[in-house]
Amino acid sequence: MKITFLCVFCWLLCSCALASEYKIQFGIMGKNSSGRLIVTKETTCIPLYTGDTGFSFGFTVERPDSKTYPQIAAIHYLPSGPGSNKPRIFRNEKEPLYRSIESYQITFGRSDIAGDYRTEIYIDDVKYQTIDYRVVLPEEIDKCT
């Protein structure tokens, strides 16, 4: 019993330390004055514009120091397409976070649809944050909450 409690306590302590180390922003992306891709508007309501329009959204991860290079990965859950009731799943490969702030850009293709989406962000193989967001047709963006 004490070992179980100690393991749970250590896990909580490690989780809290990890949670306080990284800053994640999610929303609509654009370029800053130096041309770097950043989140320009934090939101969980994303209009459905395809990538060929120049529109993108995604997230940034900011690491707390310049001494560590964590591995970042994401799993994206997309709504099922016409004639299917299974969600589509897309996984990003792990990438090292070399810069202090790294951007992860997402664009829509012509087959993407409006609906509820989810992105899970993993840092060093530990699920760090889950982001639930809604994708809406551009003319319905004002209805999104």
Buried (B, 14 or more C-beta within 10 A) or exposed (E): EEEEEEEEEEEEEEEEEBEEBBEBBBBBBBEEEEEEBBBBEEBBBBBBBEBEEEBBBBBBBBBEEEEEEBEBBBBBBBBEBEEEEEBBEEEBEBEEBEEEBBBBEBBBEEEBBBBEBBBBBBBBEEEBBEBEBBBBEEEEEEEBE
